[in-house]
């Protein structure tokens, strides 16, 4: 069961108790992973084992392809930053 967050007074207003926020985030994160794993297990259970393995491997390859694109984008940004740092200052 999810608890409601308590507000705590601070100088000129209210904000959330950060420890309580972290606890709630951890709880919700664990719930999401539990739901995800249950869903994936039920979905993959509809297929023969080898088919399920191929589906998981195909998903992994898709994520690795995205990672590769992100790595290329990061390299390009590193180059942009290096060129920016090497140019003479205007002031």
C-alpha positions in Angstrom: 0.0 0.0 0.0 1.3 3.4 -0.9 1.5 6.0 1.8 0.8 9.6 1.2 3.7 12.0 1.6 3.8 14.3 4.6 4.5 17.9 4.1 7.0 19.5 6.5 7.3 23.2 7.2 10.3 25.1 6.0 11.2 28.7 6.0 8.6 30.3 3.8 6.3 27.4 2.8 6.2 23.7 2.7 8.2 21.0 0.9 8.3 17.2 1.0 10.4 15.2 3.4 13.1 14.0 1.0 13.8 10.8 2.9 10.2 9.9 2.6 10.2 10.8 -1.1 13.2 8.5 -1.7 11.4 5.7 0.2 8.3 6.1 -1.9 10.3 6.2 -5.2 12.2 3.0 -4.2 8.9 1.3 -3.4 7.3 2.4 -6.7 10.4 1.4 -8.6 10.3 -2.0 -7.1 6.6 -2.3 -7.9 7.2 -1.3 -11.5 9.9 -3.9 -12.0 7.7 -6.6 -10.4 4.8 -5.7 -12.7 7.2 -5.6 -15.7 8.7 -9.0 -14.9 5.3 -10.5 -14.4 4.1 -9.2 -17.7 7.2 -10.3 -19.6 7.1 -13.8 -18.0 3.5 -14.2 -19.0 4.0 -12.9 -22.5 7.1 -15.0 -23.1 5.3 -18.0 -21.6 3.0 -18.0 -24.7 5.9 -19.1 -26.9 8.2 -22.1 -27.0 11.4 -21.6 -25.1 13.6 -21.1 -28.2 11.2 -18.5 -29.7 11.1 -16.7 -26.4 14.9 -16.6 -26.3 15.0 -15.2 -29.9 12.5 -12.5 -28.9 14.5 -11.4 -25.9 17.8 -11.4 -27.9 16.1 -9.3 -30.7 15.0 -6.8 -28.0 18.5 -6.7 -26.6 19.9 -6.1 -30.1 17.5 -3.2 -30.6 18.6 -1.6 -27.3 22.2 -2.1 -28.3 21.6 -0.4 -31.6 20.1 2.6 -29.8 23.1 2.6 -27.4 25.4 2.7 -30.5 23.5 5.7 -31.9 23.7 7.5 -28.5 27.4 6.8 -28.3 27.9 8.4 -31.8 25.9 11.4 -30.7 28.0 11.7 -27.5 31.2 11.6 -29.6 29.9 14.3 -31.8 29.0 16.5 -28.8 32.5 15.8 -27.3 34.0 17.1 -30.6 31.7 20.2 -30.5 32.8 20.9 -26.9 36.5 20.5 -27.8 36.2 22.9 -30.7 34.3 25.4 -28.5 37.0 25.2 -25.8 39.8 25.6 -28.4 38.4 28.8 -30.0 39.7 32.2 -28.8 37.6 34.0 -26.2 35.6 37.0 -27.5 36.2 39.0 -24.3 
